[in-house]
Amino acid sequence: MYYRYTQKWVDLFDREPYMMVTETSHYIKGMHNLLGAHFDLLNDEKFRDTLKQFEEFSESDIVKNNINNRIQTFVYLYISKLNQHFIDGTFTEGLTLVPYIEDKLKEYWIYLDRHRILVFYYKIACLYFGAGDYGKTIDYLNKIINWKVDLRTDLQCYSRLLHLIAHYELGNFDLMEYLIKSVYRFMAKMGNLSGVEEEIFRFLRRSFGLSPGKLRPAFEQLVERLRKFEGNRFETRAFMYLDIISWMESKIRSVPVQDVIRKKYLEGERRG
């Protein structure tokens, strides 16, 4: 229903294009919401068409000649560009966007909502995670974790969880016991501890003592347990913020996580 009504929102502007001039901000927000709906539903073809339409709009005089329109369009356009790489599984390719985004964040810093900046940091961290650069993942997550602003507690929670997993990937096991307790307490305090996260914490606590030969079967068992949550509408947020099953499958197959996601995309498993 979210998709249906965001499409109606944008269709109104398509039928009455002169309204893009008088209600530009509403058009930009409508395109952002429509792109978000396509992303949530993995409507790949429609996402690409809408993104192309929005990018063409970003080059119009309506946007270029107004600072507010330029900033709004930059934020929503580049969040969607990052989302495209998440859909496609092209994380390494997506990293080429980072320098431009960083430059624009500096240029527009005083105009941007803090939570928009946090969203960019999280998505960039996810790009680096998908590309296998766990050090850079941690660098960007630290920007969120160390930001003393009471905004986006959901991002704060999932940043800590991804931060924990990145340290796990780096083999920083001396930190793991402390991090697990710290993240668990934080998420429990925020009321964000879902069944998916409980299973992840349980696995991480047990996995320290496992030999390499026993680790793969443990991952396989975890994937099977997590699959039971995929259809649960109360657990969708965990899968939206972090494709944990693809990460687990990458460990089982001993391949980069972006290869797993890319293969799913090419085989049509991630398309709506």
Secondary structure, DSSP 8 states (H G I E B T S, - for coil): -HHHHHHHHHHHHHHSTTHHHHTHHHHHHHHHHHHHHHHHHT-HHHHHHHHHHHHHHHTSHHHHT-HHHHHHHHHHHHHHHHHHHHHHT-HHHHGGGHHHHHHHHHHTGGGS-HHHHHHHHHHHHHHHHHHT-HHHHHHHHHHHHT------HHHHHHHHHHHHHHHHHHT-HHHHHHHHHHHHHHHHHHT---HHHHHHHHHHHHHTT--HHHHHHHHHHHHHHHHTTTT-TTSHHHHHH--HHHHHHHHHHTS-HHHHHHHHHHTTTT--
